[in-house]
Amino acid sequence: MSASAMTAKTSQMPVHLQLCGLSKTYPGQDVPAVDRVSLDVEKGKLLALLGPSGCGKTTTLRIIAGLIEPSAGEVVVDGKDMTELPVHKRGMGMVFQSYALFPHLDVAHNVAFGLEMRRVKSEERRRRVQEALDMVQLGHLAPRRVKELSGGQQQRVALARALVVQPAVLLLDEPLSNLDAKLREAMRLEIRAIVHRVGVTTVFVTHDQDEALSMADQIVVMNGGRVEQVGKPEDIYEHPASTFVADFIGRANLLPGRIVGIEPDAVLVEVAGVGQIHVSRRGSEFRTGQDVTLLVRPHRLDVQMRQMGPGVGRLRGRIEAHSYTGEMLAYTIAVGNHQIEVETLTGFGDSHAVGAEVDITWRPDDARILVDS
C-alpha cells in the first residue's frame, strides 16, 4: 500500500456499502434480532450503529462481516452482492472488542498475519506492515510482544492489522470499550483521523452516545432490531425523531403533554401538573388535542431566582438536589409532579441551595415537540 494510496480520497462520495432489508431471526425466537434494516453508507464515511444492549447492532455488524447468515436481505459492497460470500472473500477488515491479538507474537507479526494468509510476498509484506504501523504511530514498537503493550497500543495494533489488508470496508465492534475514560477520548479522535486519512468506509458498533457523536459522520440509532433514526450527529441530537432517540442520545427532560392551542408561530402544550407551555412552531403539522412529548435538554435551561420577562419560557419549582462536577452544576428541580434536570456551567451565575424556590428558564426555540407514531 503506497503512501498515496493510503491517503487518496475521491472528490465524489458514492454509496459504497448497502444493507438491503437485512433481517435475522434466531432458531427458537419469535422476535427478530434484526428487523428489515436498510442503510446506505457513502465511500470513506464512518457510520455508527448505536443503541442499547440487545438492539441488533452487533448482529448487523456480524452479518456485514459474514460471521452471521441473515434470514433475509442483502449486503452489497460497490455494487457487488456479498451476502453468500464467506468471510475471507469479502475483503473486509475487522477489529473485535477483545482485539484478538496473538500474545506469543510480536507486533509486526500480529499485523502481518492477514497478509501471510493471503500469501503476500515477504518484501511487500514487510513494507506494508511498517507502513500500517507508522500510520498508527507504532512503527518503533514492531519487535515488541503485544503483552508488553498498553491497552491503547494494543487497540492500535488491532487497527493496523485490519487496515494492512487494504479492506473494502472496515468493521469495528465496540473498539474502545476496554480503555479507560481519558484514553478512550483520545482514541476517538485518533481513529477518526486515521480512517478519514485512509478513506476507508467504516462501520462501528457502540452503545456509547458520546463515542458515536464525536466519531461518526452518520449515526444509526437502533431499537428492538429496527432503525429508529439515521442522520448526522448534530441532526440526531438536535432533531430526534422519537422520544426513544431523544432519551437515548444525550440527557433529556421529557414531559408528556397535549396540544391545547396552535398559534401562527407557537404551539401551546398542556403538561399535567405543570401548566401550559409555549413552544416555537417548527414545520410539523400539529392539531389541537394531540398527545405529544415536550423535550428540553438540561444544558439549555437556566436557573433564576427572579421572575423573567415575556418571550422566555419558564417554570417555577423547588431545588431538590444539586451536584458539582467541576465544569458543571447539576440541579434536580421539582415542578409539580415532575423532576426537571438542569445543567449550568460553573463560574456563570450563582449557585443555588437545596430547598430554594427558583424559575427554570429557556428560550422558546430550545424546546421541541416530539410526536411518536
C-alpha positions as CSV (number, residue, x, y, z in Angstrom):
1,M,0.0,0.0,0.0
2,S,1.7,3.2,-1.1
3,A,1.5,6.4,0.8
4,S,-0.5,8.0,-1.9
5,A,-3.0,5.1,-1.9
6,M,-3.3,5.3,1.9
7,T,-4.3,9.0,1.7
8,A,-6.2,9.1,-1.5
9,K,-9.7,10.5,-1.4
10,T,-12.2,10.8,-4.2
11,S,-13.9,14.0,-5.0
12,Q,-17.3,12.3,-5.1
13,M,-18.8,10.2,-2.3
14,P,-20.9,7.4,-4.0
15,V,-22.8,4.9,-2.0
16,H,-20.2,2.1,-1.2
17,L,-22.0,-0.2,1.3
18,Q,-25.7,-1.0,1.1
19,L,-27.7,-3.1,3.5
20,C,-31.0,-4.1,1.8
21,G,-33.8,-5.3,4.1
22,L,-31.5,-7.3,6.4
23,S,-33.3,-9.5,8.9
24,K,-32.2,-12.2,11.3
25,T,-34.4,-14.4,13.5
26,Y,-32.5,-17.0,15.6
27,P,-33.9,-20.5,15.9
28,G,-36.5,-20.8,18.7
29,Q,-37.0,-17.0,18.8
30,D,-40.2,-15.3,17.7
31,V,-38.9,-11.8,17.6
32,P,-36.2,-11.0,15.1
33,A,-32.8,-9.7,16.4
34,V,-32.5,-7.6,13.2
35,D,-35.7,-6.5,11.5
36,R,-35.6,-5.2,7.9
37,V,-32.6,-2.9,8.2
38,S,-31.8,-0.9,5.1
39,L,-28.9,1.5,5.0
40,D,-26.6,3.3,2.5
41,V,-23.1,4.2,3.5
42,E,-21.0,6.6,1.4
43,K,-17.5,5.8,0.5
44,G,-14.9,6.8,3.1
45,K,-17.5,7.7,5.7
46,L,-17.8,6.5,9.3
47,L,-21.1,5.1,10.3
48,A,-22.0,4.3,13.9
49,L,-24.5,1.6,14.8
50,L,-25.8,2.9,18.2
51,G,-28.2,1.6,20.6
52,P,-28.8,-0.3,23.9
53,S,-27.8,-3.9,24.5
54,G,-29.9,-6.3,22.5
55,C,-31.0,-3.7,19.9
56,G,-29.4,-5.7,17.0
57,K,-26.3,-3.5,16.3
58,T,-23.7,-6.3,16.8
59,T,-25.8,-8.8,14.9
60,T,-26.0,-6.3,12.0
61,L,-22.2,-5.8,12.0
62,R,-21.6,-9.6,12.0
63,I,-24.0,-10.0,9.1
64,I,-21.9,-7.5,7.2
65,A,-18.7,-9.3,8.1
66,G,-20.2,-12.7,7.0
67,L,-20.0,-14.1,10.5
68,I,-23.8,-14.5,10.7
69,E,-26.0,-15.6,7.9
70,P,-29.1,-13.3,7.5
71,S,-32.6,-14.7,7.4
72,A,-33.4,-12.2,4.7
73,G,-31.8,-9.3,2.8
74,E,-28.5,-8.5,1.1
75,V,-25.1,-7.0,1.8
76,V,-23.8,-5.1,-1.2
77,V,-20.3,-3.5,-1.5
78,D,-19.5,-1.4,-4.5
79,G,-22.5,-2.8,-6.4
80,K,-21.5,-6.5,-5.7
81,D,-23.7,-8.8,-3.6
82,M,-21.6,-10.2,-0.8
83,T,-24.4,-12.0,1.0
84,E,-23.4,-15.5,0.0
85,L,-19.6,-15.0,0.2
86,P,-17.6,-16.4,3.1
87,V,-15.7,-14.1,5.4
88,H,-12.3,-14.4,3.8
89,K,-13.7,-13.5,0.4
90,R,-15.4,-10.3,1.4
91,G,-12.3,-8.1,1.6
92,M,-13.3,-6.6,4.9
93,G,-11.1,-5.8,8.0
94,M,-12.5,-6.2,11.5
95,V,-11.4,-5.1,14.9
96,F,-13.0,-7.1,17.6
97,Q,-13.9,-5.8,21.1
98,S,-11.2,-8.1,22.6
99,Y,-8.7,-7.1,19.8
100,A,-8.0,-10.9,19.3
101,L,-4.2,-10.4,19.1
102,F,-1.7,-13.2,19.4
103,P,0.2,-12.8,22.7
104,H,3.0,-15.1,21.6
105,L,3.8,-13.0,18.6
106,D,5.4,-9.6,18.3
107,V,3.6,-6.5,17.0
108,A,4.9,-6.8,13.4
109,H,3.9,-10.5,13.1
110,N,0.4,-9.7,14.5
111,V,-0.1,-7.1,11.9
112,A,1.3,-9.3,9.1
113,F,-1.0,-12.2,9.9
114,G,-3.7,-11.3,7.4
115,L,-1.0,-10.7,4.7
116,E,0.5,-14.1,5.4
117,M,-2.9,-15.8,5.0
118,R,-3.2,-14.0,1.6
119,R,0.3,-15.2,0.6
120,V,1.7,-11.7,0.1
121,K,5.4,-11.9,-0.7
122,S,7.7,-11.2,2.2
123,E,9.3,-8.0,0.8
124,E,5.9,-6.3,0.2
125,R,4.6,-7.8,3.5
126,R,7.3,-6.1,5.4
127,R,6.8,-2.8,3.7
128,R,3.0,-2.8,4.2
129,V,3.3,-3.8,7.9
130,Q,5.8,-1.0,8.5
131,E,3.5,1.5,6.7
132,A,0.5,0.4,8.7
133,L,2.4,0.6,12.0
134,D,3.7,4.1,11.1
135,M,0.1,5.1,10.4
136,V,-0.9,4.3,14.0
137,Q,2.3,5.7,15.4
138,L,3.7,2.3,16.5
139,G,6.4,1.8,14.0
140,H,9.1,1.9,16.7
141,L,7.4,-1.0,18.6
142,A,7.3,-3.5,15.7
143,P,9.6,-6.1,17.6
144,R,7.8,-5.8,20.9
145,R,5.5,-8.5,22.2
146,V,1.8,-7.4,22.3
147,K,1.5,-8.5,26.0
148,E,4.1,-5.7,26.8
149,L,1.8,-3.0,25.3
150,S,-0.7,-0.8,27.0
151,G,-4.4,-1.1,26.2
152,G,-4.3,1.8,23.8
153,Q,-1.3,0.4,22.0
154,Q,-3.0,-3.0,21.6
155,Q,-6.0,-1.2,20.2
156,R,-3.9,0.5,17.6
157,V,-2.1,-2.8,16.7
158,A,-5.5,-4.3,16.0
159,L,-6.5,-1.4,13.9
160,A,-3.2,-1.6,11.9
161,R,-3.8,-5.3,11.3
162,A,-7.3,-4.6,9.9
163,L,-6.0,-1.8,7.7
164,V,-2.9,-3.5,6.3
165,V,-5.0,-5.8,4.1
166,Q,-6.5,-2.8,2.3
167,P,-10.1,-3.7,3.3
168,A,-13.0,-2.6,1.2
169,V,-14.9,-2.0,4.4
170,L,-13.6,-1.6,8.0
171,L,-15.7,-3.0,10.8
172,L,-15.2,-2.1,14.4
173,D,-17.0,-3.9,17.3
174,E,-17.0,-1.7,20.4
175,P,-13.4,-0.9,19.7
176,L,-12.8,1.4,22.7
177,S,-14.8,-0.4,25.4
178,N,-11.7,-1.8,27.1
179,L,-9.9,1.5,27.6
180,D,-10.1,3.9,30.5
181,A,-12.1,7.1,30.0
182,K,-9.3,9.5,29.2
183,L,-7.6,7.2,26.7
184,R,-11.0,6.4,25.2
185,E,-11.5,10.1,24.4
186,A,-8.0,10.4,22.8
187,M,-8.5,7.3,20.7
188,R,-11.9,8.5,19.4
189,L,-10.1,11.4,17.6
190,E,-7.2,9.2,16.5
191,I,-9.4,6.5,14.9
192,R,-11.5,9.2,13.2
193,A,-8.4,10.9,11.8
194,I,-6.8,7.6,10.6
195,V,-10.0,6.4,8.9
196,H,-10.5,9.7,7.1
197,R,-6.9,9.8,6.0
198,V,-7.1,6.3,4.6
199,G,-10.5,6.9,3.1
200,V,-11.9,3.5,4.0
201,T,-15.7,3.0,4.5
202,T,-16.1,2.2,8.2
203,V,-19.0,0.8,10.3
204,F,-18.5,0.7,14.1
205,V,-20.8,-0.6,16.8
206,T,-21.1,1.3,20.1
207,H,-23.5,1.8,23.0
208,D,-21.7,5.0,24.0
209,Q,-23.5,8.0,22.7
210,D,-20.5,10.3,23.2
211,E,-18.4,8.0,21.2
212,A,-20.9,8.0,18.3
213,L,-21.4,11.7,18.4
214,S,-17.7,12.5,18.4
215,M,-16.5,9.9,15.8
216,A,-19.2,9.3,13.3
217,D,-20.1,11.0,10.1
218,Q,-23.5,9.4,10.3
219,I,-25.4,7.7,13.2
220,V,-27.9,4.9,13.0
221,V,-29.9,4.6,16.2
222,M,-31.3,1.1,16.6
223,N,-34.0,-0.2,19.0
224,G,-35.6,-3.6,19.1
225,G,-33.8,-4.7,15.9
226,R,-35.1,-1.8,13.9
227,V,-33.7,1.5,12.7
228,E,-35.2,4.4,14.8
229,Q,-33.3,7.2,13.0
230,V,-30.5,7.8,10.6
231,G,-28.7,11.2,10.4
232,K,-25.6,13.3,11.1
233,P,-24.7,13.6,14.8
234,E,-26.0,17.1,15.1
235,D,-29.3,16.2,13.4
236,I,-29.8,13.1,15.7
237,Y,-29.1,15.2,18.8
238,E,-31.0,18.4,17.8
239,H,-33.9,16.9,15.9
240,P,-34.6,13.4,17.4
241,A,-37.3,11.6,15.6
242,S,-38.8,9.9,18.6
243,T,-38.9,10.0,22.4
244,F,-36.6,6.9,22.4
245,V,-33.9,8.7,20.4
246,A,-34.3,11.9,22.5
247,D,-33.9,9.9,25.7
248,F,-31.0,7.7,24.4
249,I,-28.9,10.5,22.8
250,G,-27.8,12.9,25.5
251,R,-29.6,13.9,28.6
252,A,-33.2,15.0,28.2
253,N,-36.2,16.3,30.1
254,L,-39.2,14.6,28.5
255,L,-42.6,15.9,29.6
256,P,-45.8,14.2,28.3
257,G,-48.5,16.7,27.3
258,R,-51.3,17.6,25.0
259,I,-51.6,20.4,22.5
260,V,-54.3,22.8,23.6
261,G,-53.7,25.7,21.2
262,I,-52.0,26.5,17.9
263,E,-50.8,30.0,17.0
264,P,-49.0,31.2,13.8
265,D,-45.5,30.9,15.4
266,A,-46.1,28.8,18.5
267,V,-47.8,25.7,19.9
268,L,-49.4,25.7,23.4
269,V,-48.8,22.4,25.3
270,E,-50.6,21.5,28.5
271,V,-48.4,19.4,30.8
272,A,-50.2,17.7,33.6
273,G,-49.1,19.1,37.0
274,V,-47.1,21.9,35.4
275,G,-49.4,24.0,33.3
276,Q,-49.3,25.4,29.8
277,I,-46.0,25.9,27.9
278,H,-45.4,27.9,24.7
279,V,-43.1,26.1,22.2
280,S,-41.9,27.6,19.0
281,R,-43.7,26.1,16.0
282,R,-41.4,24.2,13.5
283,G,-42.7,22.8,10.2
284,S,-44.6,19.8,11.5
285,E,-48.4,19.8,11.3
286,F,-50.0,19.7,14.7
287,R,-53.6,19.5,15.8
288,T,-55.4,20.5,19.0
289,G,-55.9,17.6,21.3
290,Q,-52.8,15.7,20.0
291,D,-50.8,13.8,22.6
292,V,-47.1,14.9,22.4
293,T,-43.9,14.9,24.4
294,L,-42.1,18.1,25.2
295,L,-38.3,17.9,25.0
296,V,-35.9,20.3,26.7
297,R,-32.2,19.5,27.1
298,P,-30.8,20.1,30.6
299,H,-28.0,22.4,29.4
300,R,-30.4,24.6,27.5
301,L,-32.1,25.5,30.8
302,D,-31.1,28.2,33.3
303,V,-31.9,28.7,37.0
304,Q,-33.1,32.1,38.1
305,M,-34.2,33.5,41.4
306,R,-36.1,36.3,39.8
307,Q,-39.2,36.3,37.6
308,M,-38.3,36.6,33.9
309,G,-40.0,38.8,31.3
310,P,-42.1,37.8,28.2
311,G,-40.5,35.8,25.4
312,V,-38.8,33.4,27.8
313,G,-40.1,30.0,28.7
314,R,-40.3,29.4,32.4
315,L,-41.4,27.1,35.1
316,R,-41.4,27.6,38.9
317,G,-40.0,24.9,41.1
318,R,-38.0,23.9,44.1
319,I,-34.4,22.6,44.1
320,E,-34.4,19.1,45.5
321,A,-30.7,18.2,44.8
322,H,-27.6,19.6,43.2
323,S,-24.1,18.2,42.4
324,Y,-20.8,19.7,41.4
325,T,-18.7,18.0,38.7
326,G,-16.0,20.7,38.1
327,E,-17.3,22.0,34.8
328,M,-21.0,21.8,35.6
329,L,-23.5,22.4,38.3
330,A,-26.4,19.9,38.0
331,Y,-29.8,20.5,39.7
332,T,-32.8,18.4,40.2
333,I,-35.8,20.6,40.5
334,A,-39.4,19.6,41.4
335,V,-42.0,21.2,39.2
336,G,-45.5,19.9,40.0
337,N,-45.2,16.1,39.9
338,H,-42.2,16.2,37.5
339,Q,-38.4,16.2,38.1
340,I,-36.5,18.6,35.8
341,E,-32.8,18.2,35.3
342,V,-30.8,21.4,34.7
343,E,-27.1,21.7,33.9
344,T,-25.2,25.1,34.1
345,L,-21.6,25.9,33.6
346,T,-19.7,26.7,36.8
347,G,-18.5,30.3,37.1
348,F,-21.6,31.7,35.4
349,G,-24.2,32.9,37.9
350,D,-24.8,32.0,41.5
351,S,-25.1,28.5,43.0
352,H,-28.5,27.8,44.5
353,A,-29.2,25.8,47.6
354,V,-31.4,22.8,48.1
355,G,-34.9,24.0,49.0
356,A,-34.7,27.3,47.1
357,E,-37.7,28.4,45.0
358,V,-36.4,29.2,41.5
359,D,-37.5,29.8,38.0
360,I,-36.3,27.4,35.3
361,T,-36.0,29.5,32.1
362,W,-35.2,28.7,28.5
363,R,-35.6,30.2,25.0
364,P,-38.7,29.0,23.2
365,D,-36.5,27.7,20.4
366,D,-34.8,25.4,22.8
367,A,-37.9,23.3,23.5
368,R,-39.1,20.8,20.9
369,I,-42.3,18.8,20.4
370,L,-42.0,15.1,19.7
371,V,-44.8,13.1,18.2
372,D,-44.3,9.3,18.3
373,S,-46.1,7.2,15.7
